[in-house]
Amino acid sequence: MSDLMKTMSRRQMLRSASCGFGYLAMSHLANAASAGLDARPARLRAKAQRVIFLNMSGGPAQLDMFDYKPQVGQKPHAGSIAKFARRGQSGVWVSDMLPNIARHADKLCVINSMTADTSIHAQSMLQLHTGDRLRPCPSMGAWVAYGLGTENQNLPGFISFNTAKPAEYAAAQLPSVFGGTPIGVNGENMSRATISNIASDHLPLGVKRRQLDLIQAMNRDHLAARNDDAQLEGVIETMELGFRMQAEAPGLLDLSGESKSTLERYHVGKSFDVGTCKPSDFGRQCLLARRFCEAGVRFIELNHGSWDQHTDHRRDLTANCASTDAPIAALLDDLDERGLLEDTLVVWGGEFGRPGLKPGEDKDQTGHQHRAFTFWLAGGGVKAGHVHGSTNEDGSVVADGGVHFRDLHATILHLLGLDHDNLAVVSGGRRIRLTGLQGGKVVNGLIA
C-alpha cells in the first residue's frame, strides 16, 4: 500500500474511489460505520425489519420434505420416499415428516429451485453465509447490522446460536461490532470468547464501568493516532456493547419465566440423539430467537445439524425432522400471534440438498446435490402459500425459476430496504458486497 493510501481516511478513500458506484451511496455506508449500531432507516421501502435464519447444516433432503417427486411407472426414478399431502388453502406440498410445519403451509414461500456453486460442505456453507465460497467476507447478518444497526442499543445487531465456525458470523472487512455474537450451543451457555462473564458479580457495576472507562480512554488515544481506523473503532464499540449487554442479555437467556405449556410447545429440553442427528436442544434456540426478536435484534441465526446423512437416510432424516418440526412451528405460531411475523423474515435452508433414493435398491444412502434444492421463507413481505420454481422429474436439476444464493441474498436485503448493489465496502482494492463480483438479482416472484 502506498504512503498516500496509508494516510487517507476511509471517507477520503471513498470520496476518491471510482469503482462504478457513487460517493453518495458509499458515504451513507461510511456514516453507518461511524454510527456503530445506532438504528438507521432503510434506503429503500422495507417490508421486513429483522431476519431469523434457520440454518439446517449438512444438506436437508428436500425431496422428502418439500419438493414432492412421486415414484411411478415400471422403472420408478429416484424421488421422494416420504408420504406427502397438499396442505392448507394454498395446497403447498409438505411431507408427513413435518406435520407441525405443514400447519403453516399457507404462510410459507417455498423455493424449490435453489442452486449453489459447489457440493463441498465448507465452501457452500461459506457461500450461503458470505456470498463467497473461498475468501473470508462479511456474513449476511453482519451486512444487515451494518446497513440497519440494531433496534436495541443494549444488544448486538446480529446473534448466532450454535455456530462452530467463526467465518459464518464474522464481520471480516466490516468493523468488528457488526459481526455476530455467538451464544453458546443452544443458549444455555454464553460463548467464553464474548460474553461468558456478562452477568458476573465479582465487582460492582460502577467499578466495572470505571475499569472500562480507563481502557476506553487509552483506546481512543490510540485511535486518534491511527487516522480513522475502522477496525479499532469497531473494537471500542464492541467493548461498550459488551458492557451494556450486562443489563439485558442475561434476562433474555433465562427461560425460567416461560410457562410450562410454552416450553412444551417448543420442545425445550428434548434432545434427539440418533445417528448423525447430533444432540441439540433446538427448541431452546427457537424460543430464544422469539425473545431476541421481540427485544430488537436485527439478525438472529439458529443452527441445527447435522443433516449430512449419507447412510441410514430414513432413520436420520426422521430424527432431524422430529427435532426441528415442532420448535419451528411454535416459533411461527408465536411470531404470528404477537404481530411480529408481518415484518420478520424467517429463512429456512442449508448449504445444498440431497438426491433421491433409488427404489428397489438396498442402499439407504444419499449424496450431495447443489444444482437443485429447497429453501423456504415466511413473513417479512414474501408471498404466502406460494411455491417458486420447479425441478425436473427426479429433482436433480432446476427446470425453471432458478434462484442462486446471490439472488436469495439480493432479495433478503431488498425486503429489508437495502440495495445489494450499493451495500459494499472497499478493502485491499477490492469491492466487497454480499452478492459478490457477479452480483445477484432481486427475485420479485417471491415478494408479495
C-alpha positions in Angstrom: 0.0 0.0 0.0 1.4 3.5 -0.9 2.1 6.1 1.8 -0.7 8.2 0.3 -3.2 5.3 0.8 -1.9 4.8 4.4 -2.6 8.4 5.3 -6.0 8.7 3.7 -9.1 8.3 5.9 -11.9 5.9 5.0 -14.1 8.8 3.9 -11.3 10.3 1.8 -10.8 7.0 0.1 -14.5 6.5 -0.5 -14.8 10.1 -1.9 -11.9 9.5 -4.4 -12.8 5.9 -5.3 -14.1 5.3 -8.8 -15.3 1.7 -8.8 -18.6 2.2 -10.7 -20.6 3.3 -7.7 -21.5 6.8 -6.4 -19.9 8.5 -3.4 -23.4 9.4 -2.2 -24.3 5.7 -1.6 -20.9 4.9 -0.1 -20.8 7.9 2.2 -24.1 6.6 3.7 -22.2 3.4 4.5 -19.3 5.2 5.9 -21.7 7.1 8.2 -23.2 3.7 9.1 -19.8 2.5 10.3 -19.1 5.7 12.3 -22.6 5.5 13.8 -21.9 2.0 15.2 -25.1 0.0 16.0 -27.4 3.0 16.1 -30.7 2.2 14.3 -30.7 3.6 10.8 -33.6 4.0 8.3 -33.6 1.7 5.3 -32.6 3.2 2.0 -35.5 1.5 0.1 -39.1 0.8 1.2 -38.7 -2.1 3.7 -41.1 -4.9 4.1 -39.1 -6.6 6.9 -37.3 -5.2 9.9 -35.4 -8.2 11.0 -34.4 -11.8 10.0 -34.5 -15.2 11.7 -32.3 -17.6 9.8 -32.9 -21.3 10.5 -29.7 -22.8 9.2 -30.0 -26.5 8.6 -26.4 -27.5 8.3 -25.4 -30.6 6.2 -27.8 -30.6 3.3 -31.5 -31.3 4.1 -33.2 -33.9 1.9 -35.6 -31.6 0.1 -37.3 -34.4 -1.9 -38.6 -35.9 1.3 -39.8 -32.6 2.8 -41.0 -30.0 0.2 -40.2 -31.0 -3.4 -42.6 -33.9 -4.0 -41.4 -36.4 -6.7 -43.7 -39.4 -6.8 -42.0 -42.7 -7.8 -44.3 -44.1 -10.5 -44.1 -46.3 -13.6 -42.4 -49.6 -14.4 -39.0 -48.3 -13.5 -39.6 -45.5 -11.0 -36.8 -42.9 -10.8 -35.1 -41.7 -7.7 -37.5 -39.4 -5.8 -39.5 -38.9 -2.6 -39.7 -41.8 -0.2 -41.8 -39.9 2.3 -45.6 -39.5 2.1 -46.8 -36.1 1.0 -50.1 -34.2 1.0 -51.3 -30.8 -0.2 -51.6 -28.5 2.8 -53.8 -25.6 3.8 -55.8 -23.4 1.4 -52.8 -23.0 -0.9 -52.2 -26.7 -1.5 -48.4 -26.5 -0.9 -46.9 -30.0 -0.8 -45.4 -30.8 2.6 -44.2 -34.2 3.8 -45.8 -36.1 6.6 -42.4 -35.9 8.3 -43.2 -32.3 9.1 -46.7 -32.4 10.5 -46.4 -29.2 12.5 -44.7 -27.1 9.8 -47.4 -28.4 7.5 -50.0 -26.5 9.6 -48.2 -23.3 8.4 -48.2 -24.1 4.7 -50.3 -21.0 3.9 -47.5 -18.9 5.5 -44.7 -20.5 3.5 -43.0 -19.2 0.4 -41.2 -22.4 -0.9 -38.3 -22.1 -3.3 -37.8 -25.5 -4.9 -35.3 -24.1 -7.4 -32.3 -23.1 -5.3 -28.8 -23.5 -6.7 -25.2 -23.1 -5.4 -21.8 -23.3 -7.0 -20.4 -26.4 -5.2 -21.4 -29.6 -3.3 -18.5 -29.2 -0.9 -19.9 -28.6 2.5 -17.5 -26.0 3.9 -17.4 -24.0 0.6 -21.1 -24.0 0.0 -21.9 -23.1 3.7 -19.4 -20.2 3.4 -21.1 -19.0 0.2 -24.5 -19.2 1.9 -23.3 -17.0 4.7 -21.0 -14.6 3.0 -21.6 -14.8 -0.8 -18.0 -16.1 -1.4 -17.1 -19.7 -1.1 -13.3 -19.3 -1.0 -12.3 -16.0 0.7 -13.3 -14.6 4.1 -16.1 -11.9 3.7 -18.7 -10.4 6.0 -21.5 -12.7 7.0 -25.1 -11.9 5.8 -26.0 -11.0 9.4 -23.1 -8.6 9.6 -24.2 -6.8 6.4 -27.7 -6.4 7.8 -26.4 -5.0 11.1 -24.0 -2.7 9.1 -26.9 -1.4 7.0 -29.6 -1.1 9.6 -28.0 -1.1 13.0 -29.9 -2.5 15.9 -33.3 -1.5 17.5 -31.9 -2.1 20.9 -28.6 -0.4 21.9 -28.1 -2.9 24.8 -27.9 -5.9 22.4 -25.9 -6.8 19.3 -27.4 -6.3 15.8 -26.5 -10.0 15.0 -26.7 -13.0 17.3 -25.8 -16.6 16.3 -26.7 -19.7 18.2 -24.7 -23.0 18.0 -22.2 -21.8 15.4 -18.9 -23.6 15.5 -17.1 -21.7 12.7 -16.4 -18.0 13.2 -16.3 -17.4 9.4 -20.0 -18.0 9.4 -20.7 -15.0 11.6 -17.6 -12.8 11.0 -17.6 -9.1 10.3 -14.4 -9.7 8.2 -13.8 -6.4 6.3 -16.5 -4.6 8.3 -15.9 -3.1 11.7 -16.0 -5.9 14.3 -19.0 -4.5 16.1 -21.2 -5.7 13.2 -20.0 -9.3 13.5 -22.3 -11.9 15.1 -22.2 -12.5 18.8 -22.1 -16.3 19.3 -24.4 -17.5 22.1 -23.3 -21.0 23.3 -24.6 -24.2 21.8 -28.3 -23.6 22.4 -28.2 -20.6 24.6 -27.6 -22.5 27.9 -24.0 -21.2 28.0 -22.7 -17.9 26.6 -19.6 -18.0 24.5 -16.4 -17.8 26.5 -14.9 -15.6 23.8 -17.6 -13.0 24.0 -20.0 -12.7 27.0 -19.2 -15.6 29.3 -18.8 -13.2 32.3 -21.6 -10.9 31.3 -23.6 -11.4 34.4 -20.6 -11.8 36.8 -21.0 -10.1 40.1 -17.3 -10.3 41.3 -17.2 -6.5 41.0 -19.9 -3.8 41.4 -21.3 -2.5 38.1 -19.9 1.0 38.9 -16.4 -0.4 39.4 -16.6 -2.3 36.2 -17.7 0.9 34.4 -14.7 2.8 35.8 -12.4 0.0 34.6 -13.8 0.1 31.1 -13.6 3.9 31.0 -9.9 3.7 31.7 -9.4 1.1 29.0 -11.5 3.0 26.5 -9.6 6.3 27.2 -6.4 4.5 26.2 -8.1 3.0 23.2 -9.4 6.4 22.0 -5.9 7.9 22.4 -4.6 5.1 20.3 -7.4 5.7 17.7 -6.6 9.4 17.4 -3.1 8.5 16.3 -4.3 5.9 13.8 -6.2 8.2 11.4 -9.7 6.9 11.5 -9.1 3.1 11.9 -12.4 1.4 11.3 -11.3 -1.9 12.9 -10.2 -0.1 16.1 -13.4 1.9 16.1 -15.2 -1.5 16.0 -13.3 -2.8 18.9 -14.2 0.2 21.0 -17.9 -0.1 20.0 -17.8 -3.9 20.8 -16.4 -3.3 24.3 -19.1 -0.7 25.0 -21.7 -3.1 23.7 -20.4 -5.9 25.9 -20.8 -3.6 29.0 -24.4 -2.6 28.0 -25.4 -6.2 27.4 -24.9 -6.9 31.1 -28.2 -5.1 31.7 -30.4 -7.1 29.3 -28.9 -10.3 27.8 -28.9 -12.5 31.0 -32.6 -11.9 31.4 -33.4 -12.8 27.8 -31.4 -16.0 28.1 -33.3 -17.0 31.3 -36.3 -19.1 30.4 -37.5 -19.7 33.9 -40.3 -17.3 33.5 -41.8 -19.1 30.5 -44.9 -21.2 31.1 -44.8 -25.0 31.1 -47.0 -25.1 28.0 -44.7 -22.8 26.1 -41.7 -24.9 26.9 -43.6 -28.0 25.8 -44.7 -26.4 22.5 -41.1 -25.5 21.7 -39.9 -29.0 22.9 -37.3 -27.2 25.2 -35.2 -29.8 26.9 -35.9 -32.5 24.4 -32.7 -33.9 22.7 -32.7 -36.2 19.7 -29.5 -38.2 19.5 -30.0 -40.7 16.6 -27.2 -41.4 14.1 -25.8 -38.2 12.7 -28.5 -36.1 14.3 -26.3 -34.5 17.0 -27.8 -33.8 20.4 -29.3 -30.4 20.2 -31.9 -28.5 22.2 -33.1 -26.8 19.1 -36.4 -25.8 20.8 -34.4 -23.6 23.2 -32.8 -21.9 20.2 -36.2 -21.2 18.6 -37.7 -19.8 21.9 -34.7 -17.6 22.4 -35.0 -16.4 18.8 -38.5 -15.2 19.5 -37.3 -13.4 22.7 -34.4 -11.7 21.0 -36.6 -10.8 18.1 -39.0 -9.1 20.5 -36.1 -7.3 22.1 -35.0 -5.7 18.8 -32.1 -7.8 17.4 -31.9 -7.4 13.6 -30.5 -10.8 12.6 -30.8 -14.0 14.6 -29.2 -17.2 13.3 -30.2 -20.6 14.6 -28.2 -23.7 13.7 -29.3 -27.3 13.6 -27.0 -30.1 12.4 -26.2 -32.3 11.0 -28.3 -33.1 8.0 -25.2 -34.7 6.5 -26.9 -38.2 6.3 -25.2 -40.4 3.8 -26.1 -43.8 5.3 -29.2 -44.7 7.3 -31.0 -41.9 5.4 -34.6 -42.8 6.6 -33.6 -43.0 10.3 -31.5 -39.8 10.4 -34.0 -37.8 8.3 -36.8 -38.9 10.7 -34.7 -37.8 13.7 -33.7 -34.4 12.2 -37.3 -33.6 11.2 -38.6 -34.7 14.7 -36.1 -32.4 16.4 -36.9 -29.3 14.3 -40.6 -29.6 13.3 -42.4 -28.6 16.5 -40.0 -25.9 17.6 -40.1 -24.1 14.2 -43.9 -24.4 14.1 -44.1 -22.9 17.6 -41.9 -20.0 16.6 -44.1 -19.3 13.6 -47.2 -19.5 15.8 -45.8 -17.0 18.3 -44.5 -14.6 15.7 -47.9 -14.6 14.0 -49.9 -14.3 17.2 -47.7 -11.4 18.5 -47.9 -9.4 15.3 -44.2 -9.9 14.6 -44.3 -12.2 11.5 -45.5 -9.4 9.3 -42.2 -7.6 9.5 -39.9 -10.5 10.5 -38.4 -12.5 7.6 -37.9 -16.2 8.5 -35.5 -18.1 6.3 -35.0 -21.9 6.3 -32.4 -23.9 4.4 -28.9 -25.4 4.2 -25.9 -25.3 2.0 -27.4 -27.6 -0.6 -29.8 -30.6 -0.8 -29.7 -34.3 -1.5 -30.6 -36.6 -4.4 -33.4 -39.0 -4.0 -33.1 -42.7 -3.1 -33.5 -45.2 -6.0 -36.3 -47.6 -5.3 -35.6 -51.3 -5.3 -32.0 -50.8 -4.0 -30.9 -52.0 -0.6 -28.7 -48.9 0.0 -30.3 -46.4 2.3 -27.9 -43.6 1.4 -27.8 -40.3 -0.4 -25.2 -37.9 -1.6 -24.8 -34.1 -2.2 -26.9 -32.0 -4.6 -26.2 -28.4 -5.2 -27.9 -27.9 -8.6 -31.4 -28.1 -7.2 -32.6 -27.9 -3.6 -35.1 -26.1 -1.4 -35.3 -23.1 0.8 -38.5 -21.6 2.3 -39.3 -18.1 3.6 -42.1 -16.8 5.7 -43.3 -13.4 6.8 -41.4 -10.2 6.1 -43.3 -9.3 2.9 -42.9 -12.6 0.9 -45.8 -14.4 -0.9 -47.5 -16.7 1.5 -48.8 -20.1 0.4 -46.6 -19.9 -2.7 -44.2 -22.2 -4.5 -41.5 -20.7 -6.7 -39.6 -22.6 -9.4 -39.6 -26.3 -10.1 -37.2 -29.2 -10.8 -37.2 -32.0 -13.4 -38.8 -35.4 -12.9 -36.3 -36.7 -10.4 -35.5 -33.4 -8.8 -31.9 -33.4 -9.9 -31.8 -30.1 -11.8 -33.8 -26.9 -11.9 -36.5 -26.8 -14.6 -37.5 -23.2 -14.2 -37.2 -20.2 -11.8 -33.7 -20.9 -10.7 -32.6 -18.9 -7.6 -28.8 -18.8 -6.8 -27.5 -17.9 -3.3 -26.6 -14.4 -4.8 -30.3 -13.9 -5.8 -31.5 -15.0 -2.4 -29.1 -12.6 -0.7 -30.2 -9.7 -3.0 -33.9 -10.5 -2.2 -33.4 -10.7 1.5 -31.6 -7.3 1.5 -34.3 -5.8 -0.7 -37.0 -6.9 1.7 -35.0 -5.2 4.5 -34.9 -2.0 2.4 -31.2 -2.4 1.5 -29.8 -2.2 -2.1 -27.4 -5.1 -2.6 -25.5 -3.2 -5.3 -24.6 -0.3 -3.0 -24.2 -2.1 0.3 -20.5 -2.5 -0.2 -17.0 -1.7 1.1 -13.6 -1.4 -0.5 -10.9 -3.4 1.1 -7.4 -4.1 -0.4 -8.5 -2.5 -3.7 -11.4 -4.9 -4.0 -15.1 -4.0 -3.8 -16.8 -6.4 -1.4 -20.6 -7.0 -1.1 -22.8 -9.9 -0.1 -23.8 -10.6 -3.7 -20.1 -10.8 -4.8 -18.5 -9.6 -8.0 -21.2 -11.2 -10.2 -24.0 -9.6 -8.3 -27.4 -11.1 -7.8 -30.9 -10.2 -8.8 -34.0 -9.5 -6.7 -36.5 -12.3 -7.2 -39.7 -10.3 -7.5 -41.7 -13.5 -7.8 -41.1 -14.1 -4.1 -42.3 -10.7 -2.9 -46.0 -10.1 -2.0 
